[in-house]
Amino acid sequence: MFEESHRQAGDLIAERYRLLSVLGKGGAGITYAAEDIYTHQEVALKELSLKGMGDWKQLELFEREARVLAQLDHPAIPNYIDYFQTDTEENRWFYIAQELAPGQSLADLVQEGWRASQADVHQLALQILDILKYLHELTPPIIHRDIKPQNIIRSKEGQIYLVDFGAVQNVYHNTMIGSTVVGTYGYMAPEHFRGKAVAATDLYSLGATLLFLLTHCSPADLPQVRLKIDFRSAVQLKPDFADWLDQILEPAVEDRLASAQAAIDVLVSPPRRRVSPSVSPLAKPEGQSLLKQPMGSKIKLQKTRSHLTIDIPPMGLRGETAGIGCFALFWNGFILFWTAGAMAAGAPFIFPLFSIPFWIVGIGMAGTTLFGVAGCTSLEINPQQFELLWQIKFLGIRYRRNGRTEDLEGIKLTTTYTNNSRPVKGCNLIEGVHSHKFGTLLSPSEKAWLVQEIGDFLRSQKQ
């Protein structure tokens, strides 16, 4: 036991939990290993002292952690058991009881001399990304905000568990009410220091954690170049894995992989590096790698020396589409309830006019969802002209943009809109002062591949 602890092994909490040892200490209190004397189940018992709190924010975070844990259901997140409090004459104690994850933290394993191979780290990354994908795709999304070696438990069999949700952020709550900077220096993304946290914030922390496993030193102690960790000078990695780490450790959140699913896609199916044996009209500029179509992508692309055709089928209700759809349903339902309630209460007839901007936003989100589920996009470019077509076939809706191929200056990824403060990029076809955006709901790897293929084709037409 730590000398600072006021508890001793064998103490009984709430006449149910017998303390076994101290698992860890932090600013929010102490976590004990304990045994339920009735079920003989081992639990993690997190304790917060009312007298020991620096401010009420600590209790708010503690209660938020209990609420979040109660709603989670993932095999790599120990199950929530109970939240309760006990009183003494001098103090009040708050507790969260949770299943005890079997194994040791990555920090303890490294301290004991464990050296993870790159294969170990690769597998560990996929397991954590699966947890983050689950958390980030909840409604509302959950951002852990404190991914670090101390909060990741590894069993003897290699199973990974994510613990300590004391810094967790409910994205909608944070967006509307405010933010608290909670995290660990060295593992926090730059935007985290400004009180902003999005899904990509957890990805940065994951990257920093993986660097700790590979180098056995804090990411804060590694060299930096323009605010970016220069890990390549500290550890030798396979090029594909190093490139992937680069993408989740980008200091600017808009340059980072945006989601756990995108990170999984690139890690499982990295962009192919190949060198062309001879100069070709479709060769990329020297020094750039060639991407291949991501595994599982349903986009159809056909390219010859003079013609390019791309067909993007409906995405279905998944990923970005599902998130926007759920929020659109909530938003429009709220506006309808608000407007109808106000009118029923005798509000002036002009009142509905004030809700028009909110209805426009809601209808826009509903339209985006509908197009994601049932809409398809096609692009055709030949030596004379190009045509970009969006349509929802079963409704007979079509929208077309066309022009001269010689007026196309190029294509690039640009931010189309933001979702929960996260930039969402789309393919932007540039025609003089005009631009045509499409493919917003595709995965990041699909967007990057399309931009490469279209850019290659346009360059070949100007040669």
NUVEX-993959 format. One record per residue (C-alpha): residue number from 1; chain; z, y, x. Coordinates in nm, 3 decimals. Each point is the difference from the previous one (the first is absolute). Layout:
! residues N
  lose  voro       zz       yy       xx
   NUM     A        Z        Y        X
...
END
This chain:
! residues 463
  lose  voro       zz       yy       xx
     1     A    0.000    0.000    0.000
     2     A   -0.056    0.361    0.106
     3     A    0.325    0.176    0.086
     4     A   -0.095    0.291   -0.228
     5     A   -0.015   -0.225   -0.306
     6     A    0.293    0.026   -0.238
     7     A   -0.073   -0.352   -0.129
     8     A    0.083   -0.332    0.162
     9     A   -0.164   -0.340   -0.022
    10     A    0.161   -0.179   -0.292
    11     A    0.057    0.312   -0.212
    12     A   -0.086   -0.049   -0.367
    13     A   -0.212    0.264   -0.176
    14     A    0.011    0.030   -0.381
    15     A    0.188   -0.332   -0.004
    16     A   -0.333   -0.174    0.061
    17     A   -0.160    0.069    0.340
    18     A    0.177   -0.122    0.315
    19     A   -0.111    0.189    0.311
    20     A   -0.138   -0.204    0.290
    21     A   -0.127    0.253    0.256
    22     A   -0.163    0.341    0.046
    23     A   -0.378   -0.006   -0.018
    24     A   -0.064    0.362    0.084
    25     A    0.110    0.361   -0.025
    26     A   -0.185    0.316   -0.089
    27     A    0.044    0.351   -0.130
    28     A    0.028   -0.135   -0.355
    29     A    0.275   -0.251    0.071
    30     A    0.058   -0.356    0.118
    31     A   -0.175   -0.322   -0.097
    32     A    0.201   -0.323    0.010
    33     A   -0.087   -0.366   -0.020
    34     A    0.217   -0.143   -0.276
    35     A    0.044   -0.315   -0.210
    36     A    0.019   -0.017   -0.377
    37     A    0.316   -0.208   -0.045
    38     A   -0.123   -0.133   -0.336
    39     A   -0.356   -0.101    0.091
    40     A    0.049   -0.029    0.380
    41     A   -0.321    0.200    0.042
    42     A   -0.022    0.220    0.309
    43     A   -0.080    0.362   -0.084
    44     A   -0.058    0.332    0.173
    45     A    0.258    0.247   -0.128
    46     A   -0.080    0.365    0.065
    47     A    0.296    0.237   -0.027
    48     A    0.020    0.377   -0.043
    49     A    0.326    0.195    0.013
    50     A    0.048    0.302   -0.226
    51     A    0.228    0.171    0.254
    52     A   -0.240   -0.082    0.284
    53     A   -0.303    0.163   -0.163
    54     A   -0.131    0.316    0.161
    55     A   -0.153    0.117   -0.330
    56     A   -0.089   -0.128   -0.346
    57     A   -0.357   -0.071    0.115
    58     A    0.128   -0.317    0.169
    59     A    0.129   -0.134   -0.331
    60     A   -0.326    0.094   -0.172
    61     A   -0.198   -0.196    0.261
    62     A    0.242   -0.293   -0.028
    63     A   -0.037   -0.016   -0.379
    64     A   -0.377    0.038    0.029
    65     A   -0.006   -0.295    0.241
    66     A    0.186   -0.214   -0.257
    67     A   -0.241    0.099   -0.279
    68     A   -0.305   -0.076    0.213
    69     A    0.133   -0.335    0.121
    70     A    0.072   -0.104   -0.359
    71     A   -0.368    0.034   -0.093
    72     A   -0.153   -0.174    0.305
    73     A   -0.127   -0.357   -0.005
    74     A   -0.155   -0.117    0.328
    75     A    0.086   -0.311    0.204
    76     A    0.036    0.207    0.318
    77     A    0.246    0.247   -0.156
    78     A    0.350   -0.150   -0.046
    79     A    0.094   -0.005   -0.369
    80     A    0.229    0.266   -0.145
    81     A    0.327   -0.140   -0.137
    82     A    0.235    0.279   -0.107
    83     A    0.107    0.364    0.028
    84     A    0.366    0.082   -0.053
    85     A    0.291    0.218    0.116
    86     A    0.366   -0.053    0.080
    87     A    0.286    0.251    0.012
    88     A    0.311    0.035    0.212
    89     A    0.263    0.274   -0.006
    90     A   -0.173    0.181    0.284
    91     A   -0.369   -0.068   -0.054
    92     A   -0.288   -0.136   -0.207
    93     A   -0.244   -0.256    0.144
    94     A   -0.355   -0.069   -0.117
    95     A   -0.175   -0.332    0.067
    96     A   -0.345   -0.157   -0.022
    97     A   -0.009   -0.381    0.011
    98     A   -0.325   -0.163    0.106
    99     A   -0.107   -0.345    0.118
   100     A    0.049   -0.044    0.374
   101     A   -0.332   -0.036    0.184
   102     A    0.016   -0.296    0.241
   103     A   -0.069    0.082    0.364
   104     A    0.038    0.295    0.235
   105     A   -0.144    0.350    0.010
   106     A   -0.294    0.064    0.232
   107     A    0.222    0.243    0.191
   108     A    0.262   -0.271    0.065
   109     A   -0.266   -0.255    0.097
   110     A   -0.152    0.236    0.256
   111     A    0.344    0.087    0.135
   112     A    0.062   -0.372    0.051
   113     A   -0.322   -0.029    0.202
   114     A   -0.258   -0.111   -0.260
   115     A   -0.350    0.091    0.112
   116     A   -0.249   -0.011   -0.283
   117     A   -0.356   -0.100    0.084
   118     A   -0.291    0.198   -0.142
   119     A   -0.059   -0.291   -0.241
   120     A    0.364    0.026   -0.114
   121     A   -0.035    0.375   -0.054
   122     A   -0.330   -0.045   -0.184
   123     A    0.156   -0.251   -0.242
   124     A    0.311    0.212   -0.043
   125     A   -0.215    0.304   -0.082
   126     A   -0.181   -0.189   -0.276
   127     A    0.331   -0.109   -0.154
   128     A    0.139    0.355   -0.003
   129     A   -0.327    0.140   -0.134
   130     A    0.022   -0.246   -0.290
   131     A    0.345    0.140   -0.085
   132     A   -0.121    0.360    0.030
   133     A   -0.304   -0.077   -0.216
   134     A    0.236   -0.125   -0.271
   135     A    0.226    0.307    0.026
   136     A   -0.281    0.256    0.014
   137     A   -0.187   -0.148   -0.297
   138     A    0.301    0.018   -0.232
   139     A   -0.002    0.263   -0.275
   140     A    0.128    0.234    0.123
   141     A   -0.062   -0.095    0.364
   142     A    0.304   -0.065    0.222
   143     A   -0.001    0.139    0.356
   144     A    0.258   -0.169    0.224
   145     A    0.017    0.291    0.251
   146     A    0.205   -0.191    0.259
   147     A   -0.214   -0.283    0.138
   148     A    0.152   -0.081    0.340
   149     A    0.111   -0.306    0.203
   150     A    0.357    0.013   -0.137
   151     A   -0.126   -0.031   -0.358
   152     A   -0.231   -0.298    0.050
   153     A    0.161   -0.345    0.007
   154     A   -0.176   -0.300    0.152
   155     A    0.112   -0.354   -0.077
   156     A   -0.020   -0.285    0.250
   157     A   -0.310   -0.121   -0.183
   158     A   -0.171    0.339    0.043
   159     A    0.047    0.122   -0.359
   160     A    0.038    0.378   -0.021
   161     A    0.235    0.190   -0.235
   162     A    0.018    0.376   -0.063
   163     A    0.350    0.141   -0.057
   164     A    0.188    0.330   -0.032
   165     A   -0.163    0.206   -0.272
   166     A    0.245    0.287    0.051
   167     A   -0.275    0.246    0.088
   168     A   -0.238   -0.116   -0.274
   169     A   -0.203    0.257   -0.189
   170     A   -0.133   -0.021   -0.352
   171     A   -0.329    0.190    0.040
   172     A   -0.012    0.158   -0.348
   173     A    0.366    0.105    0.024
   174     A   -0.058    0.155    0.340
   175     A   -0.317    0.179   -0.104
   176     A    0.164    0.166   -0.300
   177     A    0.353    0.067    0.120
   178     A    0.020    0.025    0.375
   179     A    0.027   -0.189    0.325
   180     A    0.261   -0.112    0.250
   181     A   -0.085   -0.069    0.363
   182     A    0.149   -0.342    0.063
   183     A   -0.123   -0.228    0.276
   184     A    0.035   -0.093    0.364
   185     A   -0.132    0.209    0.290
   186     A   -0.273   -0.176    0.193
   187     A   -0.117   -0.190   -0.308
   188     A   -0.064    0.297   -0.229
   189     A   -0.351    0.128   -0.059
   190     A   -0.057    0.374    0.065
   191     A   -0.028    0.082   -0.372
   192     A    0.336   -0.171   -0.055
   193     A    0.174    0.274    0.201
   194     A   -0.138    0.251   -0.253
   195     A    0.160   -0.193   -0.287
   196     A   -0.328   -0.155   -0.115
   197     A   -0.041   -0.378   -0.031
   198     A   -0.300   -0.197   -0.128
   199     A   -0.113   -0.361    0.035
   200     A   -0.156    0.074    0.339
   201     A    0.342    0.123    0.119
   202     A    0.132   -0.356   -0.016
   203     A   -0.310   -0.121    0.188
   204     A    0.076    0.236    0.289
   205     A    0.357   -0.132    0.016
   206     A   -0.132   -0.355    0.001
   207     A   -0.229    0.085    0.293
   208     A    0.292    0.151    0.191
   209     A    0.207   -0.313   -0.070
   210     A   -0.276   -0.224    0.133
   211     A   -0.017    0.211    0.316
   212     A    0.373   -0.056    0.050
   213     A   -0.057   -0.377   -0.016
   214     A   -0.290    0.020    0.246
   215     A    0.159    0.241    0.252
   216     A    0.377   -0.051   -0.053
   217     A    0.056    0.374    0.002
   218     A    0.033    0.264   -0.269
   219     A   -0.332    0.155   -0.111
   220     A    0.162    0.338    0.068
   221     A    0.013   -0.090    0.370
   222     A   -0.369   -0.091    0.027
   223     A   -0.244    0.262    0.133
   224     A   -0.183    0.219   -0.249
   225     A   -0.336    0.174    0.006
   226     A   -0.038    0.282   -0.256
   227     A    0.291   -0.135   -0.207
   228     A   -0.150   -0.353   -0.005
   229     A    0.182   -0.289    0.165
   230     A   -0.195   -0.117    0.305
   231     A    0.095   -0.368   -0.021
   232     A   -0.310   -0.123    0.185
   233     A    0.152    0.118    0.328
   234     A    0.314   -0.204   -0.068
   235     A   -0.133   -0.333   -0.130
   236     A   -0.322   -0.199    0.022
   237     A   -0.131   -0.112   -0.338
   238     A   -0.317   -0.152   -0.140
   239     A   -0.245    0.282   -0.081
   240     A   -0.012   -0.073   -0.375
   241     A    0.379    0.000   -0.034
   242     A    0.036    0.313    0.214
   243     A   -0.259    0.179   -0.215
   244     A    0.190   -0.103   -0.314
   245     A    0.327    0.136    0.142
   246     A   -0.182    0.323    0.081
   247     A   -0.098    0.034   -0.366
   248     A    0.350   -0.037   -0.142
   249     A    0.158    0.219    0.270
   250     A   -0.221    0.303   -0.057
   251     A    0.226    0.311   -0.008
   252     A   -0.204    0.164   -0.280
   253     A    0.055   -0.192   -0.324
   254     A   -0.359    0.063   -0.114
   255     A   -0.130   -0.181    0.313
   256     A    0.227   -0.302   -0.049
   257     A   -0.078   -0.312   -0.201
   258     A    0.107    0.104   -0.348
   259     A    0.142   -0.320   -0.149
   260     A    0.153   -0.335    0.088
   261     A   -0.303   -0.175   -0.150
   262     A   -0.234    0.201    0.223
   263     A    0.215   -0.089    0.302
   264     A   -0.015   -0.370   -0.096
   265     A   -0.378    0.016   -0.042
   266     A   -0.055    0.148    0.345
   267     A    0.258   -0.225    0.170
   268     A   -0.146   -0.318   -0.152
   269     A   -0.365    0.103    0.038
   270     A   -0.023    0.258    0.280
   271     A   -0.318    0.204    0.048
   272     A   -0.241   -0.191    0.222
   273     A   -0.065    0.138    0.346
   274     A   -0.342   -0.083    0.133
   275     A   -0.240    0.148    0.250
   276     A   -0.367    0.018   -0.088
   277     A   -0.214   -0.171    0.267
   278     A   -0.272    0.261   -0.028
   279     A   -0.056    0.341   -0.147
   280     A   -0.062   -0.015   -0.375
   281     A   -0.074    0.266   -0.260
   282     A    0.316   -0.113   -0.183
   283     A    0.228   -0.003    0.304
   284     A    0.312    0.214   -0.022
   285     A    0.072    0.266    0.263
   286     A    0.134   -0.149    0.322
   287     A    0.374   -0.070    0.001
   288     A    0.034   -0.063   -0.375
   289     A    0.071   -0.347   -0.140
   290     A   -0.203   -0.155   -0.281
   291     A    0.183   -0.093   -0.318
   292     A   -0.085   -0.299   -0.213
   293     A    0.031   -0.034   -0.377
   294     A    0.367   -0.073   -0.081
   295     A    0.084   -0.352   -0.112
   296     A    0.002   -0.032   -0.379
   297     A   -0.205    0.317   -0.058
   298     A   -0.248   -0.028   -0.290
   299     A   -0.219    0.292    0.106
   300     A   -0.369   -0.090    0.032
   301     A   -0.185    0.177    0.282
   302     A   -0.362   -0.046    0.098
   303     A   -0.155    0.191    0.289
   304     A   -0.342    0.005    0.163
   305     A   -0.152    0.250    0.238
   306     A   -0.106    0.225   -0.288
   307     A    0.216   -0.090   -0.301
   308     A    0.373   -0.025   -0.073
   309     A    0.148   -0.118   -0.329
   310     A    0.371   -0.035   -0.078
   311     A    0.151   -0.137   -0.321
   312     A    0.376    0.040   -0.058
   313     A    0.119   -0.214   -0.295
   314     A    0.296    0.082   -0.227
   315     A    0.333   -0.027    0.182
   316     A    0.202   -0.143   -0.289
   317     A    0.362    0.084   -0.075
   318     A    0.148   -0.034    0.348
   319     A    0.133    0.207    0.288
   320     A   -0.068    0.373   -0.035
   321     A   -0.151   -0.048   -0.345
   322     A    0.312   -0.172   -0.136
   323     A    0.228    0.268    0.143
   324     A   -0.202    0.286   -0.149
   325     A   -0.034   -0.186   -0.329
   326     A    0.375   -0.054   -0.037
   327     A    0.074    0.363    0.081
   328     A   -0.277    0.119   -0.235
   329     A    0.155   -0.205   -0.282
   330     A    0.342    0.151    0.071
   331     A   -0.140    0.355    0.036
   332     A   -0.211   -0.002   -0.318
   333     A    0.277   -0.166   -0.200
   334     A    0.244    0.267    0.111
   335     A   -0.239    0.288   -0.080
   336     A   -0.073   -0.150   -0.343
   337     A    0.370   -0.039   -0.073
   338     A    0.075    0.350    0.130
   339     A   -0.279    0.168   -0.201
   340     A    0.066   -0.193   -0.320
   341     A    0.374    0.060    0.028
   342     A   -0.047    0.372    0.050
   343     A   -0.233    0.029   -0.300
   344     A    0.236   -0.204   -0.217
   345     A    0.282    0.235    0.100
   346     A   -0.197    0.296   -0.134
   347     A   -0.152    0.137    0.320
   348     A   -0.274    0.262   -0.054
   349     A   -0.353   -0.132   -0.048
   350     A   -0.099    0.155    0.333
   351     A    0.243   -0.232    0.178
   352     A   -0.251   -0.289    0.038
   353     A   -0.222    0.235    0.201
   354     A    0.262    0.005    0.273
   355     A   -0.024   -0.378    0.032
   356     A   -0.378    0.003    0.057
   357     A    0.025    0.010    0.385
   358     A    0.235   -0.300   -0.010
   359     A   -0.239   -0.188   -0.230
   360     A   -0.287    0.074    0.240
   361     A    0.196   -0.156    0.287
   362     A    0.093   -0.301   -0.213
   363     A   -0.355   -0.054   -0.125
   364     A   -0.124    0.030    0.359
   365     A    0.238   -0.275    0.115
   366     A   -0.098   -0.218   -0.296
   367     A   -0.366    0.053    0.086
   368     A    0.062   -0.096    0.362
   369     A    0.175   -0.317   -0.116
   370     A   -0.282   -0.087   -0.240
   371     A   -0.262    0.050    0.269
   372     A    0.202   -0.209    0.246
   373     A    0.025   -0.285   -0.249
   374     A   -0.354    0.006   -0.139
   375     A   -0.208    0.250    0.197
   376     A   -0.252   -0.079    0.271
   377     A   -0.164    0.217    0.265
   378     A   -0.336   -0.037    0.170
   379     A   -0.165    0.189    0.284
   380     A   -0.363   -0.025    0.101
   381     A   -0.157    0.182    0.294
   382     A   -0.363   -0.019    0.104
   383     A   -0.202    0.221    0.237
   384     A   -0.080    0.251   -0.276
   385     A    0.305    0.022   -0.227
   386     A    0.348   -0.126   -0.082
   387     A    0.166   -0.083   -0.330
   388     A    0.372   -0.041   -0.069
   389     A    0.081   -0.148   -0.341
   390     A    0.337   -0.048   -0.174
   391     A    0.002   -0.193   -0.329
   392     A    0.213   -0.188   -0.252
   393     A   -0.262   -0.233   -0.142
   394     A    0.172   -0.121   -0.317
   395     A    0.057    0.361   -0.111
   396     A   -0.346    0.116    0.106
   397     A    0.152    0.273    0.221
   398     A   -0.211    0.101    0.301
   399     A    0.028    0.283    0.252
   400     A   -0.267    0.046    0.265
   401     A   -0.041    0.217    0.310
   402     A   -0.315   -0.005    0.210
   403     A   -0.185    0.202    0.258
   404     A   -0.212   -0.010    0.314
   405     A    0.109   -0.235    0.277
   406     A   -0.091    0.259    0.264
   407     A    0.269    0.229   -0.145
   408     A    0.279   -0.256    0.061
   409     A    0.201    0.111    0.302
   410     A    0.234   -0.299    0.018
   411     A    0.298   -0.170   -0.157
   412     A    0.373    0.004    0.073
   413     A    0.337   -0.094   -0.149
   414     A    0.175    0.295   -0.164
   415     A    0.306    0.037   -0.221
   416     A   -0.104   -0.012   -0.367
   417     A    0.342    0.044   -0.160
   418     A    0.366   -0.076    0.061
   419     A    0.204   -0.270   -0.175
   420     A    0.381    0.034    0.028
   421     A   -0.054    0.237    0.296
   422     A   -0.222   -0.263    0.167
   423     A   -0.355    0.112    0.084
   424     A   -0.269   -0.225   -0.150
   425     A   -0.331    0.012    0.186
   426     A   -0.353   -0.058   -0.119
   427     A   -0.347   -0.031    0.152
   428     A   -0.153    0.349    0.009
   429     A   -0.381    0.016    0.022
   430     A   -0.091    0.349    0.129
   431     A   -0.315    0.171   -0.126
   432     A   -0.013    0.355    0.137
   433     A    0.260    0.204   -0.192
   434     A    0.044   -0.286   -0.249
   435     A    0.207   -0.315    0.041
   436     A    0.008   -0.321   -0.202
   437     A    0.320   -0.205    0.001
   438     A    0.022   -0.365   -0.098
   439     A    0.191   -0.319    0.078
   440     A    0.342    0.161   -0.040
   441     A    0.160   -0.316   -0.142
   442     A   -0.129   -0.229    0.276
   443     A    0.232   -0.131    0.270
   444     A    0.025    0.211    0.319
   445     A   -0.182   -0.268    0.200
   446     A   -0.287   -0.008   -0.254
   447     A   -0.031    0.379    0.012
   448     A   -0.010    0.002    0.382
   449     A   -0.265   -0.274    0.000
   450     A   -0.220    0.180   -0.254
   451     A    0.023    0.331    0.186
   452     A   -0.105   -0.179    0.320
   453     A   -0.296   -0.180   -0.162
   454     A   -0.129    0.308   -0.185
   455     A    0.048    0.219    0.308
   456     A   -0.192   -0.250    0.214
   457     A   -0.286   -0.001   -0.249
   458     A   -0.021    0.379   -0.025
   459     A   -0.001    0.032    0.380
   460     A   -0.282   -0.252    0.021
   461     A   -0.209    0.207   -0.245
   462     A    0.026    0.309    0.219
   463     A   -0.120   -0.174    0.316
END
